[in-house]
C-alpha cells in the first residue's frame, strides 16, 4: 500500500480542528465505569429465587434509579427481532405499573399496601405494611409483566418501531395527534436506557452512552456467578453520577436478594399456618 497525500485548504483544516475539539469535549464529559457484582449471578436468580434473570436485573436497575433520582422514569430495554427477515430491534418498555408498585414497596418501608397503585385494583392484603412476603409477590408480578412485554416485543407486537415508521412516512402536511401528545413524548424519554447480553462469563465488559444528558446508559452481562454492568452518565449533569448509581445498584441487588430469601420464608410460614388452621376446622 502507499500513503495518499491530500491537499487541504484552510476551511477543511479549520473544520477538522473544530470537530476534533468537539469530539474531545464529548469524551471528556463521559462519566463511564464498570461494575462487577460478584455476590451472586444467574445461578442464584434462576435456581434459588426461581425468577427470570433479565427481568430481575431490570427491577434492580429501576430500584437503583429510584434511590438515585427519587422519581420514576421511562425505561428502554433492547429486544431482538431477529426471528424475522431483516429484523433487528424493538423496545421493551420495562417500566410498568407493576414495577412501580414493587420499587415503591422496596423503597418506602412506611407505605401501606393500599397506597401502592398495583393493589388499588387487587384484593386487600392481609399485611398493613409491605412486608417481605408482600414485596416478593410484587416482584413476581412485575417480572411476569416484564416477561409478557418482552415476548410481545420480540415477536413483532411492540409499538415503538411501528410508530417510528409511521412518523417517518408522514408527509410534511400530515399530522397525528399521538405524536403531539405530551404523555406519549414523555413515555419515550428513556433516561434509563438499558441493554443486556446473554452471557457475562467471558466478556470483560461492554457499554454505551446515555441518550439523555440527565440519564444513564447501561449495558449488562449476566454470568452464572457474576453480574457485569457498563454504566455511563455525563460529568456536566449535576443530578447524575455513575459512582453514585453504582452504589445504589449494589445496594438494590443486595436488598432484593435478602427480600427474596425472607419473603419465601414468610410465605412458606403463611402456607403452613393456613394448613394448620384448616386442619382444626
Buried (B, 14 or more C-beta within 10 A) or exposed (E): EEEEEEEEEEEEEEEEEEEEEEEEEEEEBBBBBBBEBEEBBBEBBBEEBEBBBBBBBBBBBBBBBBBBBEEBBBBBBBBBBEEEEEEEBBBBBBBBBBBBBBBBBBBBEEEBBEBBEBBEEEEEBEBEEBBBBBBBBBBBBBBBBBBEBBEBBBEEEBEBBEBEEEEEEEEEEEEEEEEEEEEEEEBEBBBBBBBBEEEBEEBEBBBBBBEBEBBBBBBBBBBBEBBBBBBBBBEEBEEBBBEBBBBBBBBBBBBBBEBBBBBBEBBEEEEEEEEEEEEEE
